[in-house]
Amino acid sequence: MSLQGTQINPKRFHRSQLKFYLILIPIAAVMMLPILYIFSQALKPLDELMLFPPRFLVQKPTLRNLEMLVRTATETGIPLTVYLFNSVVVASVAITLNLTMTMLAGYALSKKHFKGRDTIFKINQAALMFVPIAVAIPTFLVIVNANILDTYIAHILPLLAMPVGVFLIKQFIDQLPNEIIEAARIDGATDLHIIRKIVVPLTKPALATVAILTFQATWSNLITSQFYINTDVKKTFAFYMSTLTSTVEFSVAGQGLAAAAGLIMFIPNLVIFIVMQSNVMDTMSHSGVK
C-alpha cells in the first residue's frame, strides 16, 4: 500500500507507488528550479551576473560574492557576527516562548472545559486572517506603552502572537484519547505533569511545525529592527542584509552582494525544513489542514 498507518510517507518502497513517482518527480523538478536559481546566482562571477541574455546555471562557480559580502560588512564598523548573533538569540528565545505558550493554550482549549472556551478558539481562528501589516499600528502602540523600545524584548514580543500555532497544536491534541489524560489524572498527575510527560512527547510533530513557522517568521523579519530598534548593534541579520544590498543595488558589485545575501538568508530555512519536513506532513494530516 502507498499509505501505511497514519503517516503520509511510507516506510518502504512498493511497486504500487510508481504511479505517484511518475507524477511527482516532474513536479518536484519544477519546484526545485527556484532553489537551484538561488544557488546559481550566488556562485556566479560578476561577468555572468551581468550577461545578456542571462543564463540560468552558473558556468564558472566562485565564492567571490560571499567573500565580498563579508568584507563589505566588516568595513562598515560592525562585524557581521554581531547581527548574526542577534538573529540567533532572537530566534531561539522566540521559538522557546512560542512552543511553551502554544502548547499551554492548545492543551487548555482541547482538554479543559471552561466558560468561553469555544469563543476564545473562534477569536483565535479569526486572528488567522490578519496579516502583520494590518496590526502594525496596534503593535507599535503596545511596544511604546510598554516602554520596551530599542530593547531585545521589542524584537521578540510581536512574534509571540501565533494563532496558527495554537490552531495546529489544539487540533493535534484533539486526536489524543481522553482516557490517557483521565488515567494520568486518577494517578494523581497535575496538568503540568500531564503536559510534560504525555502531551509533549505525543505532539512532537506539531511542535516541530510551530518551531519551523516561528523560525521563518523571526529569521526574515525586518519590521522589528526597522520600527522598534534605534541602536545598530541591536538590529538583526535580516535587516542588515536588506540595508546593505539596497545601498549597492544599482551598482555592478551590488548584484553579487544581493545574490550572496539571498543565499545566506535562504539556507537556514532550507536546512530546517529538510530536517523536519516529515513532522510537518504528519502535523497537517492530524490537524485536518488540506
Secondary structure, DSSP 8 states (H G I E B T S, - for coil): ---BTTBSS-SS--GGGHHHHHHHHHHHHHHHHHHHHHHHHHT--HHHHT-SS--SS-SS--SHHHHHHHHHHHHTSS-HHHHHHHHHHHHHHHHHHHHHHHHHHHHHHHH---TTHHHHHHHHHHHTT--GGGGHHHHHHHHHHTT-TTSHHHHHGGGS--HHHHHHHHHHHHTS-HHHHHHHHHTT--HHHHIIIIIHHHTHHHHHHHHHHHHHHHHT--HHHHHT---GGGS-HHHHHHHHHHHTTTSHHHHHHHHHHHHHHHHHHHHHHHHHHHHHHHHHHHHT--
